[in-house]
Amino acid sequence: MCKIINYGKYKFETLKKEKEAKKRQKVVELKEMQLSLRIQEHDFNVKARKVREFLEDGNKVKIALRLRGREMASPEAGLVVVKKFFEKLEDVAVEASKASLNGRQVIMIISPKIAEK
């Protein structure tokens, strides 16, 4: 058994469905915020506010803290700063990957918390 269809109409409908699906999807970007070990309180708060905006827009955020020179002697201090930064954003974010030392950088990726219905 075989069904005869109008190929032009079929192609048009599939294009229309794809276009509609593309319109509804949200592309998630990975934003990045760089910190330093000796960051002051005001700069810390400004960066936290900006990251909060990124998360509310639905984007993931990579928090990177670069260690320079003698700072490499105590990378634990970098982990503390990154964790403190995450604690400030815990109400809108979840850890996608834990803070880890990667070469000269401490990196953590956070993603937006999904709203519970």
N, C-alpha and C positions, 0 to 999 in steps of 0.2 A: 504494500500500500504506500502511496506517495501523495504528498500534499503540494499543490502548486501555490506559490506565494509570489507576491510582487516584491522583488529584491530591493528595488529603490525605496519602497515604503519600509521594509524590514531594516535596511541600513539607517534610514532616517530615525526610526524609533530607538534603535540601539544607541545612536549618537546622542539622542535626547536624554535617554536614561543615564548615560555616562556623564553628561553635562550636569544633570540634576544631582547626581551623587557627588561630583566634584565640588559643587556649590555648597553642599552641606558639610563637607569635611573641614577639619581644622588642622592646619600644619603647625606642629609643635617645633619651635626653634630652641636651640641650646644657646642661651646667653652666658656670658662670662663676667665675673666680678673678681678683680685682683685686689688682694689685701697685702699688707706688709706686717711684719712682726711688731714694729713700733708704731702702729696706727693709734692716733689719738681718739678720744671718745666722740668728738663731734664728727670726724670723718667716718668713724665706725657707724654712727647713727645714720648719716646721710647715705652711705652705701647700703645699709640694711633697708632703708626706706625705698631705695631704687630697686633692690632685689625683690622687695615685697610687691612692687608694681609689676615686675616681670612675672612673678608667680600668679598674681591675680589675672594677668592676661592669658594665663595657661601655658607659659613657657617653662622649660627646665632651666636651671641655672647651675653653672660650674663655678665653684668657689676655689680660687687658686691663690695660694700664699707662697711667694717666692722667697727662698732663704738665700741671703747673700753673705759672703765672707765668713766671719766668725759665728754668724747665726747658725751655720751648719753644725756647730758643736753641740747644740741643743735643739734638735728638731721637735722634741716633745712640747716646747713652748709654742711652736707653730700649730701643733695639733690642738692645744688649749685655745688659741685664738679662733681657729676655725670652728671648734665646738661651741664656743661662746657666741659666735656669729649665728650658728644654726639655732641655738637656744632662743635667740631674739626673734627668730622667724618660725618657731615650732607651731604656732597657732595656724599658719597658712601653708606649711611645708612638711614634707616627709623626706627622709634620707633615701635617695635612689642608690647611692653607693657611699660607704663609710669613708671617713677621712683617712687618707693614707699618704705616706711619704713616697713620692715618685721622683727619684733623682734629687733635684734641688727644689722641688715644689711639694707642698702639701695640697692635695686635691680632694674635694668632696663635691658630689653632684646631688642636688636636691630637686625635687619635683613638687608641683602643687598638690595640696591635699584635695581629694575628691569630696565634694559636698555630699553629705548624707541626706537622703530624702526621707 
